Amino acid sequence: MALLFKGLSDNVEEWRRELTRRIPDLDMRIWPDVGDPADIDVAFTWQAPHGEFKRYPNLRAILNLGVGVDTLLTDPDLPRHVPVARMVDPSLTRQMTTYLLHAVIHYHRRFDHFAALQREASWKYERGRNNGACRVGIMGMGVLGGDAAQALRGLGFAVAGWSRTAKSIAGIEGFHGADGLTPFLARTDILCCILPLTAGTRGIINADLLRRLPRGTRFVNISRGAVVIEPDLLAALDLGHIGAAMLDVFTKEPLPADSPFWRHPRVVVTPHVAGNTTPATAADQVAENIRRARAGQRLLNQVDLDVGY
Ligand code: NDP
């Protein structure tokens, strides 16, 4: 029994330390030096090349090192009988919530406007605005969207969430499905997207959806670039229908140097940094899932391969 590990090179030893602290006899093989593929019973990987998993005849579980499983699930050779778990890491959740709090506060408190005034050495007093007058809409009310929604509600923002299935969360207005989308968009001043990328969400932020938002809505995307039709977003920004955007994810990453997003006066670009998995806080779930896989039990945070998240 051995664990296949493929992560980023900068914290391999940290992962080894955290996992062997929890499973002292763990045999951890660092990709691509995996030894005999028949030894591998659990894979703990990020962005493994397509075709990788079919090499391991005794694989019992695939543990995704990140949250989004979109790249993994598009592997045409993914062994469909092997359960897949996504990452739920309390530190990553807090990082994502912090990003969304920053974005909402940035626009609501008009820090973009004051930065522009400062460039002109222009002192223009204005009154602050009540948080309750700012309507935040969160697309995707799972682990990450739910946490951000609660934090924003705690600060008094008027928060609504949109999800695939109905939800009832105290103090948060719930919308779901295709029928709930138009009323959800119509009551939104700052739209935050934290949906997974699936067949149902690819390209969902398009010209038709953007038109249903009030004029001047600010848009924040920390989900995946491909949920957005980028030319439609740029056109809406140029028309002023979308007032501004803060974007962490793009259809092509790294964002090409000639992308209009880099230099757009009302766009803030960050390089896919909204949240990272932290070994010290994520290792409990990974160790528990290794144990569960070996005991033939259902994994924590197991992905529904049919819905794609
Ligand atoms: P969850 O699986 O916990 O939640 C997903 C949410 O999206 C659920 O509320 C779900 O609805 C909703 N949803 C899914 N499909 C649809 C649909 N077709 N229509 C409406 N709602 C839908 O995921 P997480 O919150 O843990 O993560 C979300 C995504 O965040 C990840 O998949 C990843 O792509 C992205 N991410 C980005 C990072 C970054 O650094 N930028 C870092 C980490 C994650 P329901 O509740 O009904 O199931």
Residues whose N, C-alpha, C, O or C-beta is under 5 A from the ligand:
A	BS01	NDP	V67 G68 G140 M141 G142 V143 L144 G145 W162 S163 R164 T165 I194 L195 P196 L197 G200 T201 I222 S223 R224 D248 H272 V273 A274 G275 Y309
